[in-house]
Amino acid sequence: MAEGRGGLLSAGGIMSIIVGVFELLAGGLILALNWLSIPFLPPNIPSIPSIPGFLDSGGILKLASISSSLSITGIVFAILGILAIIGGISAIKRGSFGLSLVGAICALPSGALGILAVIFVSLAKGEFEESY
């Protein structure tokens, strides 16, 4: 393990944790809205056309037609968030490079923070303990 504690790995771990919390919250919100059958669009919007199977003539999104895909999306976001948080903690503790990199990769859907987390964790590979 390297003697000095670099800031890149800590920054990558913190970014993974931040993104993971937001992914977990977003996944939970998607699941909650889906399970509570709360419409995603307000009713009676005249500018929204009727789309057979998804929107009725008043603009109400028919949740029954996409309920399973929303549930899957929410679950995927929640799992990605949990993995990003675990990987971020591993990066801060300098535990496992593989787990830290997986956590940073799971933060990728966020965009810039996820990309930076992957770059920072990858560049700081030398700061991890060699376990093999």
C-alpha positions in Angstrom: 0.0 0.0 0.0 1.2 3.5 -0.8 2.4 5.5 2.2 0.6 8.7 1.4 -3.1 9.0 1.2 -4.0 10.6 -2.1 -7.0 12.8 -2.6 -8.1 11.1 -5.9 -9.3 7.9 -4.2 -11.1 9.7 -1.5 -12.8 12.0 -4.0 -13.8 9.1 -6.1 -15.2 7.3 -3.1 -17.2 10.4 -2.0 -18.5 10.9 -5.5 -19.7 7.3 -5.6 -21.4 7.6 -2.3 -23.2 10.9 -3.3 -24.4 9.4 -6.6 -25.4 6.2 -4.9 -27.6 8.0 -2.4 -29.3 9.9 -5.2 -29.8 6.7 -7.2 -31.2 4.9 -4.2 -33.6 7.8 -3.6 -34.6 8.0 -7.2 -35.2 4.2 -7.4 -37.3 4.4 -4.2 -39.3 7.4 -5.5 -40.0 5.6 -8.8 -41.2 2.5 -6.9 -43.3 4.5 -4.5 -45.0 6.5 -7.2 -45.6 3.3 -9.2 -47.0 1.3 -6.2 -49.2 4.1 -5.0 -50.6 4.6 -8.6 -49.8 8.3 -8.6 -50.1 9.6 -12.2 -47.0 11.0 -13.7 -48.8 13.6 -15.8 -51.7 15.9 -14.6 -55.1 15.2 -16.0 -56.8 17.1 -18.9 -53.8 18.7 -20.6 -55.2 19.7 -24.0 -51.7 19.9 -25.7 -50.9 16.2 -25.0 -52.3 13.9 -27.8 -53.8 10.6 -27.1 -51.3 7.7 -27.5 -53.1 4.3 -27.6 -51.9 2.2 -24.7 -50.1 4.9 -22.8 -52.1 8.1 -22.7 -55.9 8.4 -22.8 -57.6 11.5 -24.4 -57.2 13.5 -21.2 -53.4 13.1 -21.0 -53.5 10.6 -18.0 -50.6 8.2 -18.2 -51.9 4.7 -17.9 -49.7 3.2 -15.2 -51.1 -0.3 -15.7 -49.5 -0.5 -19.2 -46.0 0.4 -18.0 -46.2 -0.6 -14.3 -43.8 -3.6 -14.6 -41.2 -1.5 -16.5 -41.3 1.2 -13.9 -40.9 -1.3 -11.1 -37.9 -2.8 -12.8 -36.4 0.6 -13.4 -36.9 1.6 -9.8 -35.3 -1.7 -8.6 -32.3 -1.3 -10.9 -31.7 2.2 -9.7 -31.9 1.1 -6.1 -29.5 -1.8 -6.7 -27.0 0.5 -8.5 -27.3 3.0 -5.7 -26.5 0.4 -3.0 -23.5 -0.9 -5.0 -22.2 2.6 -5.6 -22.5 3.3 -1.8 -20.7 0.1 -0.9 -18.0 0.7 -3.5 -17.5 4.3 -2.3 -17.1 3.1 1.3 -14.6 0.5 0.1 -12.6 3.2 -1.8 -12.5 5.5 1.2 -11.3 2.6 3.4 -8.8 1.5 0.7 -10.3 -2.0 1.0 -10.8 -3.7 -2.4 -9.9 -2.1 -5.7 -12.4 -4.3 -7.6 -15.3 -3.4 -5.3 -14.4 0.3 -5.4 -14.3 0.2 -9.2 -17.6 -1.6 -9.4 -19.1 1.0 -7.1 -17.8 3.8 -9.3 -19.1 2.1 -12.5 -22.5 1.8 -10.8 -22.4 5.6 -10.4 -22.0 6.1 -14.2 -25.7 6.7 -14.9 -25.4 10.0 -13.1 -23.1 11.4 -15.8 -20.2 13.6 -14.9 -19.9 12.6 -11.2 -19.9 8.9 -12.2 -17.3 9.4 -14.9 -15.1 11.3 -12.5 -15.5 8.6 -9.9 -14.4 5.9 -12.3 -11.4 8.0 -13.4 -10.3 8.8 -9.9 -10.7 5.3 -8.6 -8.8 3.9 -11.6 -5.9 6.3 -11.3 -5.5 5.6 -7.6 -5.2 1.8 -8.0 -1.8 1.8 -6.3 -3.3 3.0 -3.0 -5.0 -0.3 -2.4 -3.5 -3.1 -0.3 -2.3 -6.1 -2.4 -4.4 -9.0 -1.3 -3.2 -11.7 -3.7 
